[in-house]
């Protein structure tokens, strides 16, 4: 079945017009009503839409809305656009939702009260819109553990009635795991691009601690390498798949349950589909090492790039001379209006000088020669590459990995846990070392992990997140399961 065999042709029209931002908020309020009410009464929904419109800080283009709705104002008896009330606007929006088939209006059984129902495709689209707005609350689910548990249920002796359900759950969680890993990899790339566009050290710190640490590191990456370690469950899952493959009687019972639930057309096609799903699960976990190594490599590269760029920006010349040079370098690429603004603000003008000949001799125009220019030999300085290497080494030595590790060892002492408010922050160097130490969380070569807490610490004129530095210990829980 094709998409537009299910979804009406005018369905996406409300999301492409001038009031699309308003309609997104209206649909999210419709979702709230769908979640809370068994029957959505039309009058109550109109009141909810009116309250939503009144609370929105987004201006509503009423004339465009009436034009899109192809309605006559006199037919709706709502007056001029300037005098339309929130209630009338809510009625108009509900009518648009009905005409574009986002909702359906019907009468309640044994009553003349109108109720609003939402078709399944509308529910799916509204949930999709809601999920986009909830990026900051999305967390990684234990997909590897769920796959392992479902396959274990298939092989248990007391789950005869749930064989098909358990196998389908394992297949679904395996696909969700693969999607989650790919999303994680793309997220790291996205933050890497944001890092490339950052022009201030404060922007890097904000994107790292408030964005990357929360959305990527804490919610997805950290669970993948600790409590739901994919590599921990890899071998047990592959072993259980081999057992199911070799047990033909078990596979027949699974297909029989699938036929009973009308998931298969016949036993032969059911056995083929089951074999395909088992192969996909096995193949996913067999090749998952390469994907995990790519994620680890990208995570390490992002952390290193963040530290390197922050060190560069901290040592970058921020004098007026440098900023003026940046303005002049970018001036040529501006359009005429922006050039006019810059010229009027900075008073750029041409420099000239007067000498003893300027008052008497007219300057002669130079005619460009057609002869090719002579080759100019540029004298090479002695040992230029060595000087450059020495300069880079001197900059990198300021905040090298060894400097950061030595600083944290001094702060830890014999303790297993150190809080950020306990660290000795006395100058800019110790402050930067502390920040760089927190950004190295998750690297294999560090001897500690970092747990970010709520709130900030203000100490000696510096402000930084509340954190807990925990010394790593050998964790026996990461050993593969039998």
C-alpha positions, 0 to 999 in steps of 0.5 A: 500500500502506498503512502498517499493511498492512506493519507489524504492529498490535502493532509500536509497543507496546514504545515506548509502555510503561513500559520504552520507554527500555530498549527504545530502548537495546536496539534500538540494540544490536540495530542494532550487531549487525546492522551487525557480523554476517552471522548474528545468533545468538540466544544471542549476542544474548541475551548482548548484551542482558544486558550492555546491561541491566546497563550501563544506568542506567535502572531496568527495571519488571519487573512491568510488563514481565511484564504487557505480555508477558502471560506467566506467570512459572512458565511461563518459570521465572524466579522472582519479579520481585525475583530475575530475572537479567539473562540471564532479563530479556534472554530476556524482552525478546527474546521481546517483540521476537519477539511484536511482530514487530521480529525473527524467529527461524529455524534456521540452514541444516543446523543446529539453531542459532537465528538472529535476522533483522530485517524490512526495516520494523524496520531502517528504524525502528531506523535512524530511532531511531538518526538522532534520537540523532545530531543532533550528528554530522549534516553537510550533504552536497554535494547541489547539487554531486551534482545538477550532477555527475549531470546532467553525466553524463547529457549526457556521451557515455561514460555510455550505460549509466548514463543512467537511474541518473544522472538518478535520482541528480540527482532524489534529490539535488535532493529532499535539497537541498530537505529540507536547506534546509527543515530548516536554516530550521526549525533556525534557528527552533528556536534562536531560540525557545531564545534567547527562553527563555534567562534568562542570558548564559551560557546564550546563549553556550553555546547559540550556541557549542556548539549553533548554531555546530556544528549549524547554522552550521558543518555546514550554513549555511557549506557552503551559501554556500561550497563547495556554494553553491546559487546557484553551481550554479543556472544550470548545472543549469537549463541542463542540464535545458533541454538534456535537455528539448529532446533527445527522443532522449536522453529515449527512451534514458533511458526505455528503460533505465528499462523494462529495470530495470522502473521504468516500465510502458510508454514513454508513462508513462515519458516522462511521469514523466521529464518530471515529474522534470525539471520538479521539478528545474528548478522547485526551482532556479528558486525556490531564491533565495527560500528562500536569502534567507529562510535568510540573513534568519533567520540574521542575525536570530538573530545580531542577537537573540543579541547584543541579548539578551546586551547586555541581560542584561549590563546588566540589574540583578541586585541583590537588590532586582530579584530580590526584585521578580521573586519578588513579581511571579511569586508570584501565579501560583504554586499553593498548595503553592509559595506555602507554600514561598516564604512559609516561606522568605522569611517574608512578612507584612503590614506595619502601623503604630500611630498615636495613634488606633489604640488607641482607634478601630476602623477602619471598613469601607469600602463600595465605591461603585457610582458610576463612578470619576473619571477621573484625569489623568496628567501627561505628562512633557516629551519622554518619547519623546526621553528613551527614544530617548537611553537606548536609543542610549546602551546600543546604542552600548556594543557597536555594530557599529562598536565591534566592527568597530573592535576587530577592525581594531585586533586584525588590523592587517596580518595575514590570520589572528588566533587567539583567544589572540592577542587583547588581552583586558584587561577585560569590555568587550574580552571582550564585544567579542570574543564579539560579533565571533565571533557575527557570523561569516557576516554580509555586512558583516563583513570576516572569517570565524571558524573554531572550533577544539577546546578553550578559551583561559584568559587574564586570568581569562576563558575562551572557545573557541579560534577563528581569525579569517580576513580575507575575500578575493575568492574567484573560486571562487564564480563560476557554472560554465559 
